[in-house]
């Protein structure tokens, strides 16, 4: 019995940690305010059946004018790997895959693959010739259409930015800035928040391209013999400071830290103001609920003749009149 109770307590602690981490991620992305309430962005994100970063990426893409491109990238991320390497033809498959790679981003590589498949009229033979799973591409097309219908319902215009792929990379950075890594050595990165070492995967478009960018963001980590970053995009350091000010800032030469401390103090005052407003709102809701409960209790009581409500003075008993001679 003690073993079962101990396992249950450990499971309960892990569950609480997962919930707290999820809430923290939603706060980072702007879906929750400082009091834990949903923001307008959070309500909009709740309409999409995707992970929070991908929802945020789709919504931000409408402001940057690259909704159609991000729509394809998000759909490609929702399916397993689209490439395959048949036994005995590994080198041929790798050489074909390199033709699709965009040196700055694996996300843009996915976009390039889908656009070329679209230019070839969604051909199954074209996919087989390029060692791509046709079933995965068809699933991507189906997911894309479902997400497009949700965008239309939300009255979000679906537009493309054309060949200006820097806008797409910045939009990707807006969703994954909390999973950023900086260059430490030759091909080795460290997480900007935790300091954990991570490496480029050999199948990444950024692996072995001649130079390594200073900052990257990644979709997820694969834990094997090393910590490999999967689906990586090179980003600008100033984008991280602009889109993730709670983690990053640009250090300017010759400028004191007074301005930074002032901004931190203003942010703290803003958080305290939101907490105070939330507490007053919760108190008002509680008082209103208690008032309604009291009113409903009074209405539900059965009125009986001669009964008096609690707290009202009793009627004085009169002496009956006596008959005299």
HELIX and SHEET records of a PDB file:
HELIX    1   1 UNK A    2  UNK A   28  1                                  27    
HELIX    2   2 UNK A   40  UNK A   45  1                                   6    
HELIX    3   3 UNK A   52  UNK A   64  1                                  13    
HELIX    4   4 UNK A   67  UNK A   77  1                                  11    
HELIX    5   5 UNK A   90  UNK A   98  1                                   9    
HELIX    6   6 UNK A  106  UNK A  119  1                                  14    
HELIX    7   7 UNK A  124  UNK A  129  1                                   6    
HELIX    8   8 UNK A  134  UNK A  153  1                                  20    
HELIX    9   9 UNK A  165  UNK A  176  1                                  12    
HELIX   10  10 UNK A  177  UNK A  179  5                                   3    
HELIX   11  11 UNK A  237  UNK A  243  1                                   7    
HELIX   12  12 UNK A  258  UNK A  300  1                                  43    
SHEET    1   A 6 UNK A 180  UNK A 185  0                                        
SHEET    2   A 6 UNK A 188  UNK A 191 -1                                        
SHEET    3   A 6 UNK A 197  UNK A 200 -1                                        
SHEET    4   A 6 UNK A 227  UNK A 235  1                                        
SHEET    5   A 6 UNK A 215  UNK A 223 -1                                        
SHEET    6   A 6 UNK A 180  UNK A 185 -1                                        
END                                                                             
